[in-house]
Amino acid sequence: MKHWISMRVAAAVLQALGTILHTMATASGTASGSATPGSREKAVLEAMRGFHFDIMGSSRSAWDFYRGYEFSITVLFAALVLMWQLSSLSRAEPRKALPLIVTLLVCTTLLDILSWTYFFAGPGVMSALIALCLVLAFATSYRDSYATLPGTDPTSAS
């Protein structure tokens, strides 16, 4: 598989799906209260809404921070449209794309660890699949970047 194709699969299919699912869960879950039907859960949310503190001249609640982080993650996911743009760069100039692919791979791997540690299988599996696509993109981009150098053979050992 060409490196730019695996980048586009990661961006167009997996990351877009993850962004849509996260946004739907955020909008329909905690915002509407449907994800918190029990009295214990309602008590926790009320406590979060009721606990206010001053931070840098603003009064915020624990709930404000919780909701803010939920939506921040959605924006972060959507910002990873950079993978699509990077696929075009890696197609034209694979060597220039390598450091960017590695950066996205490291970030995705860290998100995967956080997902499995603090959340559940859904985001863990999604970020693992994206990381796999990035590993494939890195490997083939690396191979192709050396194939374009005159007098080099990417299969020979030095």
HELIX and SHEET records of a PDB file:
HELIX    1   1 HIS A    3  ARG A    8  1                                   6    
HELIX    2   2 VAL A    9  GLN A   15  3                                   7    
HELIX    3   3 ALA A   16  SER A   28  1                                  13    
HELIX    4   4 SER A   39  GLY A   50  1                                  12    
HELIX    5   5 ALA A   62  ALA A   79  1                                  18    
HELIX    6   6 LEU A   82  ALA A   92  1                                  11    
HELIX    7   7 PRO A   94  TYR A  118  1                                  25    
HELIX    8   8 ALA A  121  ALA A  147  1                                  27    
SHEET    1   A 2 HIS A  52  ILE A  55  0                                        
SHEET    2   A 2 SER A  58  SER A  61 -1                                        
END                                                                             
